[in-house]
Amino acid sequence: MEGGTESIACNYNVDHLATSDIKHNEKRWLACGFNQFGQLSKFHDERIIRYFKEIDVRATHLISSWSYVAAANGCSLQIRGLINSRTKSEKLIKAENEIKCLAGCDRYCLILLNNGTVYKYGIQCEDGLKEVIFQSNESFTPKNKSIFGKTTSACASKVKIEKIACGNNIMIALGLSNEVFTGTTQVHCFPKHVRSKQLVCGFEHALMLTHNGDIYAWGNGLRGQLGLGVIGVEEKPVLIEAIAGIKIICIAAAGWHSAAISAFGDIYTWGFNSNGQLGIKMYKNCTIKEPAIYVVPQVVDIMELTCCDNKEQDCFPTKIATGARHTMVEMNCGAVYAAGWNAYGQLGLPNNELYTDHFQYVLKFKNCKDNVEIVSGSWNTLIGTRESSKREINENI
Amino acid sequence: MEIAYKLINLLPQIDEIKEILKSNPEGEFILKKTFETFNGIQKQKPSTSDSDDGVEECYFLVQALLDKFWEVIHTGHFSEVPLDVRKTYALASFCKIIFLLLESMEKSQIEKCNEVLDDAILLGCSQNIFSNEAKFMNLLTELFDSELDPTVDLQLPIIEPLPRSSVDCDILRLDCPSLEEFNEKCFTPQVPALLLNTIRHWPALEKWRDLNYILKLAGNRTVPIEIGSNYTTDEWSQQLMKIKDFLKRQFSQPKQQSPNDDKHEIEYLAQHELFEQIPLLKNDFSIPDYCLLGEHKEMVDIKAWLGPKGTISPMHYDPKHNILCQIFGSKKIILASPKDSDNLYPHEGEFLSNTSQINAASPDLEKYPRLSMVKFYDLTLQAGDCLYMPPKWWHYVESESPSFSVSFWWE
């Protein structure tokens, strides 16, 4: 029974799904976690969706903040949740160009279009869409000498944006020529040979992964989230020396912590372990806590590898995603593991534990493992699959 | 239950807190709904199942708001967190207390309320929110005092006064100097001094030796405690805990030494503004007159330092004038002048740059050769003594016995 319409596990609420109209590139989404404002699904009335359920969203890009979810499909954007002080509200936005990427925080959602322009939509105010203009700062661009020896400083011009990311206290954009913006101020420019693979933000810090596997960190590192070995603030991207030389293939940040996966399949986490989100134990004994802040990347093992019965099979992590206080890891076999805060069901674990400070097995996608995308929101986890997916429930728990 | 209704009556109207909520629509949405629900159940007690649903949903919402704002308050520098956010946090905490009391009045529940209130005070900002807030707080404090007496379950020792030892003191010693004398000999020329017999009249010197007195007034309150003897080591950490648990572990006799817990870690209530939290303790001492000298004499930071023998504050300096008053126990103190800063090997990086890497109690001259050029001043601070340290004077402090000190910082 590979693929097929029957393949969605029976405990989904699938009544409302029109299974025939899935277009190419669209994903179906499973979700769990905080749903008080109806942001995950208007068809599920629960305030908390404890275990993954399919939700009525078809989107190529999706982000989840505390009070809303934004889903992009082609040129259209749907935002729902608490909008203008009304719960279960929906807002539809049409863009002039295809949406390339979304980023969001409590107050606003950033929309990057294929043509390199960025719009900002304020969630709790009526003033709608506004374009965000990023202007280059000439001090970062090499000056061309004119034939008369004068420097022709090209006046600040609007920059086309390639990647965006934001958190409650930070907004980052990367221009097509490697310009780095914090807010709309250019703070840096990477050399041409540096190619960005991923750009992510926590509440107040930013990470960029390059194609050759290095991570740069900047922003507020008051809880160790920069991974630079000290507690401090960096205005400009700084290479994380501790893991430079190890090829990193995927990074994530959302709250006060950061996470990465290496090409060898090692998980690294650093930053604030307030709820076990680093996958590192929190308590020394029943009353005394371990230190909660880790200022350099820590290698974290999945202690109980229970995803595959076949012990011969070599399961290793391939992707990582983070929410405000949790971390989700996807394995090469299609299994998903989780660590961190679970008070709002954000890990999708079938138990009601408030947190787990070691990675626990959650679920597994058998047929479409290459097409799975995990998006961890603030207190949610959403999993997008390109085809209808068969899921295996862990009966052991 | 009755008390929950009394508390509801004291809550503000939503209009009174409108300004606070203006910049956080989620908070406004949730608190508005909660206040409406409170008004509803106030009118139609005993509660109907309809209102129960509303109560349940609002409780969930208030908890979500607290969890969310906990994240906001812990992002960035605490001093830069908008006051409105912290006030909203306090308001939501007050609502949570009411929900808890509506649910049950059992002791464990009241203990929970006490914790929520401390959270509101420590993380939130519980002042200047609404007109009835003092009444609201008093009602709660009365409830906690009558229902939760920590001295029922725990007996603590009375710390015996140490015989006064006549040890060397390398700095100026003044016997209860007048304000003029202090100004002339210490404050103006920036000279550290041991001040004798200036706090003899403080009731704290007698009262606080009886740890049960502190337990009774403060036992249920949550405070930040430093774990590990020294804040520059990797093992050091800080966490919030109740004073009674801290006192029990560090002072009750005999020290519980269960086999699993042979590594008895030193815990230190350090640099905490305890007296803002428990104003009753303020009646037992007064701000030294010497703090009147200075430009901001109305802004004196008062901090409590309570711990067992062996707590260490490594060599560091603070930016303000400092009078350290010893209530009980004794402390070994080593001072160095700001002139010697370059030879004291401060840590690199933003956060520990006021702290030296050296162990002042046994300086390693091979590792830190420039220490040989530093003039160190040794002294012992005994109960009833005060030490004046001008701004930026380096100091190392180690408790030689169970010890309680109060420090006054001013500019």
Interface residues (C-beta under 8 A of the other chain):
Chain A: F34 Q36 R47 W66 S67 L82 N84 S85 T87 D106 Q124 N168 N169 F203 E204 N220 L222 R223 V230 I231 G232 V233 G255 W256 F272 S274 N285 T287 I288 K289 E290 P291 A292 A324 R325 A343 Y344
Chain B: P25 E26 E28 F29 E57 F60 L61 A64 D67 K68 E71 V72 H74 T75 G76 H77 I227 D234 E235 W236 S237 Q239 M241 D245 N260 D261 E265 G349 E350 F351
